[in-house]
């Protein structure tokens, strides 16, 4: 795989923090080369795979459980409307190769449901920007209570090539998408990467040591599992020093774990469970995404 392409895929992933593994998998899995080769065609529906029969002797084949089976999940996301989190990404020995922003733009009615409008922005910095100019925006409209995805948007601008994808999520096929969107069939309880981040923040990690969620990254459906590795870690980042919970993240595709990469998310032990650090270790690079500023 082309190294520049690998690094770019990593940057797109780390801006979404806990979903970094998903975007790296797309690059590592042999998708066509090119900055936007993996972007979906907005006119073509993308369907999630049909659930496989459950083998009671093989837990990896089980579909991800829903929130109803996880009583320690908070009823509302801890992020406040107007929250802005700025991050700096270091890759291998290169410092600040990208600046990343996560924000909770608003709470609004969306399809008759109370929804959070979540956004992420990624911009490469020099020296990487000289070889891979990237200015991407991601928008999620997620149910405010369950953080399941109602609509997921990718507005990509990479090396001067622009692609806009708007995907309306449906588990039943009974909610037709508007003219500017693609109807995307997913399993019940599916989250997009931004909703996944807020979902992990909503978990009461003092009572729950592992959660699972189906996650649709704009292309494929995965089973993401997050587990508590340590409840009290001291983490120093540009935004300050925090005590944090250390969360290990594993990604499964068709029941098989992606084993050649590891991801660790640190959530501050404050009421907001602020994401302060993501560490990613992969065959071609290591990454450290640090909170630089919060508003």
C-alpha positions in Angstrom: 0.0 0.0 0.0 1.3 3.5 -0.9 2.7 5.1 2.3 1.2 8.6 1.6 -2.2 7.0 1.1 -1.7 5.0 4.4 -0.9 8.2 6.3 -3.9 10.0 4.8 -6.3 7.2 5.7 -4.9 7.3 9.2 -5.5 11.1 9.5 -9.1 10.7 8.4 -9.5 8.0 11.0 -7.9 9.8 13.9 -10.1 12.8 13.5 -12.9 10.5 14.4 -11.0 9.2 17.4 -12.5 5.9 18.4 -13.3 5.0 14.8 -9.7 5.3 13.7 -9.5 1.5 13.1 -12.4 1.5 10.7 -10.9 4.1 8.3 -7.4 2.4 8.5 -9.0 -0.9 7.6 -10.4 0.7 4.3 -6.9 1.6 3.2 -5.2 -1.6 4.4 -7.9 -3.8 2.9 -6.9 -3.0 -0.7 -9.3 -0.4 -1.9 -8.4 1.3 -5.1 -5.7 3.9 -4.8 -6.4 7.7 -5.0 -7.4 10.3 -2.5 -11.2 9.7 -2.9 -11.3 6.2 -4.3 -13.2 4.9 -1.4 -15.8 7.6 -1.3 -19.3 6.3 -2.1 -21.4 7.3 -5.0 -24.2 9.4 -3.6 -26.6 7.9 -6.2 -26.0 4.3 -5.2 -27.5 2.9 -2.1 -25.1 1.2 0.3 -26.5 -1.8 2.2 -25.2 -3.2 5.4 -24.6 -7.0 5.4 -27.5 -9.2 6.6 -27.0 -10.6 10.1 -25.5 -14.1 10.2 -27.1 -16.9 12.3 -25.8 -17.0 15.8 -23.5 -19.9 16.7 -24.0 -20.2 20.5 -20.5 -21.7 20.7 -18.8 -18.9 18.9 -19.2 -15.4 20.5 -17.5 -13.6 17.6 -20.5 -14.4 15.4 -23.0 -12.7 17.7 -24.3 -9.3 16.6 -23.5 -6.4 18.7 -25.9 -6.0 21.7 -28.2 -3.0 21.9 -28.3 -0.3 24.6 -31.3 -2.2 26.2 -28.8 -4.9 27.2 -26.4 -2.3 28.7 -28.1 -0.7 31.7 -25.1 1.4 32.7 -25.3 3.6 29.5 -26.4 7.2 30.3 -29.7 8.3 28.8 -28.1 11.5 27.3 -24.7 12.2 25.8 -22.4 14.1 28.1 -21.2 16.6 25.5 -22.9 20.0 25.8 -24.2 21.9 22.8 -21.5 24.3 21.7 -18.6 22.1 22.9 -15.5 22.4 20.7 -12.5 20.1 21.1 -9.3 20.8 19.1 -6.7 18.1 18.6 -3.2 17.9 17.2 -2.1 14.6 15.5 1.5 13.3 15.5 2.3 10.4 13.2 5.5 8.4 13.8 8.3 11.1 14.3 6.3 13.9 12.6 4.6 16.3 15.0 1.4 18.1 14.3 0.7 16.7 10.9 -3.0 17.5 11.2 -5.3 19.7 13.2 -8.6 18.1 14.1 -11.8 19.5 15.6 -14.8 17.8 17.1 -17.9 19.9 18.0 -21.4 19.5 19.1 -23.1 22.1 16.8 -26.7 21.9 18.0 -29.6 19.9 19.3 -32.6 19.8 17.0 -35.6 17.9 15.8 -34.6 15.5 13.0 -37.1 13.2 11.5 -39.3 13.7 14.5 -36.6 12.7 17.0 -34.4 14.8 19.3 -31.0 14.7 17.7 -27.5 16.0 18.2 -25.7 17.5 15.2 -22.1 16.3 15.6 -19.3 17.6 13.4 -15.6 16.8 12.8 -13.1 18.7 10.7 -9.7 17.5 9.5 -6.9 19.6 7.9 -3.4 18.4 7.2 -0.4 20.6 8.2 3.0 21.0 6.6 5.1 19.0 5.9 2.4 16.4 5.1 0.2 19.0 3.5 2.8 19.5 0.8 2.2 15.9 -0.4 -1.4 15.4 0.8 -3.7 18.4 1.1 -6.7 17.3 3.0 -9.7 19.4 4.2 -12.5 17.1 5.2 -15.8 17.7 7.1 -18.0 15.0 8.6 -21.6 15.6 9.9 -23.6 13.2 12.0 -27.3 13.6 13.1 -27.5 11.1 16.0 -30.4 10.3 18.3 -29.8 12.3 21.4 -30.8 9.4 23.7 -29.3 6.3 22.0 -26.7 8.0 19.8 -27.7 5.8 16.9 -27.2 7.3 13.5 -30.0 9.0 11.7 -27.9 10.6 8.9 -24.2 10.6 8.2 -22.4 13.0 5.8 -18.9 13.1 4.4 -17.8 16.3 2.6 -14.3 15.4 1.4 -11.8 17.8 -0.2 -8.5 15.9 -0.8 -5.8 17.1 -3.3 -8.4 19.3 -4.9 -10.9 16.5 -5.5 -14.3 17.0 -3.8 -16.9 14.4 -3.0 -20.1 14.9 -1.0 -22.0 11.9 0.4 -25.2 12.2 2.4 -26.5 8.9 3.8 -29.9 8.6 5.5 -29.8 5.6 7.8 -32.7 3.2 8.0 -33.2 -0.2 9.6 -36.6 -0.8 8.0 -36.4 0.7 4.6 -39.6 2.6 5.4 -38.0 6.0 5.8 -37.3 7.2 2.2 -34.3 9.4 1.7 -34.6 12.9 0.2 -33.4 13.6 -3.3 -29.9 14.8 -2.1 -29.3 11.7 0.0 -28.7 7.9 -0.3 -30.9 5.5 1.7 -28.6 3.2 3.6 -29.8 0.0 5.2 -28.2 -0.8 8.5 -28.9 -3.1 11.5 -30.9 -1.6 14.4 -28.7 0.3 16.8 -26.0 1.2 14.3 -23.9 4.3 15.0 -21.6 6.3 12.7 -18.1 7.2 13.9 -19.1 10.5 15.5 -22.0 8.9 17.3 -19.7 6.2 18.4 -17.4 8.8 20.1 -20.3 10.3 22.0 -21.6 6.8 22.9 -18.2 5.8 24.5 -18.4 9.1 26.4 -21.8 8.2 27.7 -20.8 4.9 29.2 -20.5 4.6 33.0 -17.1 2.9 33.0 -17.2 2.4 36.7 -20.1 -0.1 36.2 -19.4 -1.4 32.7 -16.1 -2.8 31.5 -17.1 -3.6 27.9 -19.6 -2.4 25.4 -20.2 -3.4 21.8 -21.8 -1.4 18.9 -22.5 -1.9 15.2 -20.7 1.0 13.4 -21.2 2.1 9.8 -18.3 4.2 8.6 -19.9 5.3 5.3 -18.9 2.2 3.4 -19.2 -1.0 5.6 -20.7 -2.2 8.8 -18.4 -3.3 11.6 -18.7 -4.6 15.2 -16.7 -2.3 17.5 -15.9 -3.5 21.0 -14.5 -1.2 23.7 -13.3 -2.3 27.0 -11.9 -0.7 30.2 -8.2 -1.3 30.5 -7.5 1.0 33.5 -9.8 3.4 35.4 -7.1 5.8 36.6 -4.3 7.0 34.3 -2.5 10.3 34.4 -2.3 11.8 30.9 -0.4 14.9 29.9 -1.5 16.6 26.7 -1.2 20.2 25.4 -4.6 21.1 26.9 -3.3 20.1 30.4 -3.0 17.1 32.7 -5.9 14.8 33.2 -6.8 11.7 35.1 -8.5 9.4 32.6 -10.0 6.0 31.9 -8.0 4.0 29.5 -10.3 2.3 26.9 -9.1 -0.4 24.5 -10.9 -0.6 21.1 -11.2 -3.7 18.9 -12.8 -3.9 15.5 -14.4 -7.0 14.0 -15.5 -7.6 10.4 -17.8 -10.6 9.7 -16.9 -12.0 13.1 -13.1 -11.8 12.7 -11.0 -9.3 14.7 -8.6 -7.0 12.9 -5.5 -8.0 14.8 -2.7 -6.1 13.1 -3.5 -2.7 14.7 -4.3 -1.5 18.2 -6.2 1.6 19.4 -6.4 3.1 22.9 -8.7 6.0 23.9 -8.3 8.0 27.1 -11.5 9.6 28.5 -11.0 12.2 31.2 -12.6 11.3 34.6 -14.7 14.4 34.5 -18.5 14.8 34.1 -18.1 15.3 30.3 -15.7 12.3 29.9 -13.7 14.5 27.6 -11.6 12.5 25.0 -8.1 13.7 25.7 -5.9 11.2 23.8 -6.0 8.5 21.2 -3.0 6.2 20.6 -2.9 4.1 17.5 -0.2 1.4 16.7 -0.2 0.1 13.1 2.2 -1.8 10.9 3.1 1.3 8.9 3.0 4.0 11.6 2.1 5.0 15.1 -0.1 8.0 15.9 -0.8 10.1 18.9 -3.8 12.4 18.8 -3.8 14.9 21.7 -6.3 17.4 23.0 -4.9 20.8 22.4 -7.8 23.0 23.4 -11.4 22.7 24.6 -14.1 25.4 24.6 
